[in-house]
Amino acid sequence: MSERIINTESAAVSANWMTKESPDGMVCDLGTGMCGTAAPARQNVKVTYVTDPICSACWAMEPAWRSVGFHFGHVMDAEHVYGGLLPGWDGFADPSNGIGHYSDVARHWAEMAEHTVRR
């Protein structure tokens, strides 16, 4: 950071009472006396996570999504959107996967967990 003496009489007091910003964009920390150029404000990245909570294959992404939140949650704003292809359980069946009733889906969730859980 470059040091520079500014005329504090003409400096505008910022929202943080411990700093002053001069008309030429220099910022001085009143506590340390250090001055330099102001860093641009950082905006968080907005991430929209769309998933189907009924779909067992969608749960495969859950451990990775949790890891993203753990590592980058401080620089991102996450929005969760839940949807799916199944409008309701009435009349739904997937015989090729052994699903004739909504309770049959739990087996698929357990199977997906075996393949995606970190060991």
Backbone hydrogen bonds, N-H to C=O, Kabsch-Sander energy under -0.5 kcal/mol:
donor,donor_aa,acceptor,acceptor_aa,energy
8,T,6,I,-1.1
10,S,7,N,-1.1
11,A,7,N,-0.5
12,A,21,E,-2.3
14,S,19,T,-1.1
17,W,15,A,-0.7
19,T,16,N,-2.1
20,K,28,C,-2.0
21,E,12,A,-2.4
22,S,26,M,-2.8
25,G,22,S,-1.9
27,V,36,G,-3.8
28,C,20,K,-2.9
29,D,34,M,-3.0
30,L,18,M,-3.0
30,L,28,C,-0.7
31,G,18,M,-0.6
33,G,29,D,-3.0
36,G,27,V,-2.1
38,A,25,G,-1.3
45,V,75,V,-2.5
47,V,45,V,-0.6
47,V,77,D,-2.4
49,Y,47,V,-0.6
49,Y,79,E,-3.1
50,V,48,T,-0.7
51,T,49,Y,-0.5
51,T,81,V,-2.3
55,C,52,D,-0.9
59,W,55,C,-0.9
59,W,56,S,-0.6
60,A,57,A,-1.4
61,M,58,C,-1.3
62,E,59,W,-1.0
65,W,61,M,-2.6
66,R,62,E,-2.5
67,S,63,P,-1.8
68,V,64,A,-2.3
69,G,65,W,-2.2
70,F,66,R,-2.1
71,H,67,S,-2.5
72,F,68,V,-2.8
73,G,69,G,-1.6
75,V,72,F,-2.1
76,M,73,G,-0.6
77,D,45,V,-2.8
78,A,76,M,-0.6
79,E,47,V,-2.7
81,V,49,Y,-2.9
81,V,79,E,-0.5
83,G,51,T,-2.3
92,F,89,W,-2.0
94,D,99,I,-3.3
97,N,94,D,-1.7
98,G,95,P,-1.5
99,I,94,D,-2.3
100,G,98,G,-0.7
104,D,101,H,-2.0
105,V,102,Y,-1.3
106,A,103,S,-0.7
107,R,104,D,-0.6
108,H,104,D,-0.6
108,H,105,V,-0.7
109,W,105,V,-2.0
110,A,106,A,-2.4
111,E,107,R,-2.1
112,M,108,H,-2.5
113,A,109,W,-2.2
114,E,110,A,-1.7
115,H,111,E,-1.0
116,T,112,M,-1.3
117,V,113,A,-2.1
